[in-house]
Every structure is written in C-alpha cells, then in structure tokens.
Amino acid sequence: MRAMNWTSLIADLRGAGLTRADIATQTGSGTSTIADLEMIDGREPRYALGQRLIELHTKVCILRQSSQGKAA
C-alpha cells in the first residue's frame, strides 16, 4: 500500500482556493495541524483527520475537475 502524500493533498486544496483556516474548519482540526501537514513532509495525521482530508480533497478537487470536464 502506498503512503498518502499529505503535503501534495493540502497543496491541491490550497490551489483550489481554500485557506488553511478553511481546510481546518471543514475537517474539524486546527490551523497549526494543517500547517504542519502542509510543511513537514512525511508528517501523518490521525486516521479520522486523514479520512476527512481525503473526503474534502475528493469533493473540492476531484469532483470539481470531473464536473468541469463534463461541461467542456
């Protein structure tokens, strides 16, 4: 099983226009936790936070890209 790259996942969310505060609010975490995950390569969140980050990434980045592709 391949490890998740949390730094890239958060970079994708930031690239989609979310701030650290937005990500923290939507995942029920603190901004300092999001900053640590964004800046410290190899840092791992707790399981529940990891799941919420993946869900947010899917909603914001993946589903948005697929809906834009259908509109084109």
C-alpha positions, -999 to +999 in steps of 0.1 A: +000+000+000+013+034-010+016+061+017-005+092+012+013+125+003-004+149+027+017+178+016+005+174-020-031+168-010-031+201+010-013+219-018-042+208-041-067+221-017-048+254-014-046+256-051-084+252-053-086+284-033-090+271+003-070+287+031-055+267+060-084+280+081-109+268+056-093+233+055-091+232+093-128+242+097-140+218+072-121+189+087-125+197+123-089+203+130-066+233+139-048+255+115-015+246+131-022+209+123-029+217+087+002+239+085+023+210+099+009+186+074+015+211+046+051+220+055+066+189+071+070+161+045+063+127+060+040+140+087+010+118+093-024+129+106-046+108+129-068+083+110-100+103+113-084+136+101-068+117+072-102+104+061-118+139+064-089+154+043-093+127+016-131+134+016-126+171+013-100+166-014-124+144-034-152+169-030-132+200-038-105+188-063-116+156-079-153+161-083-149+197-094-124+186-121-147+159-133-177+182-134-157+208-153-147+181-178-183+172-185-192+208-191-165+213-217 
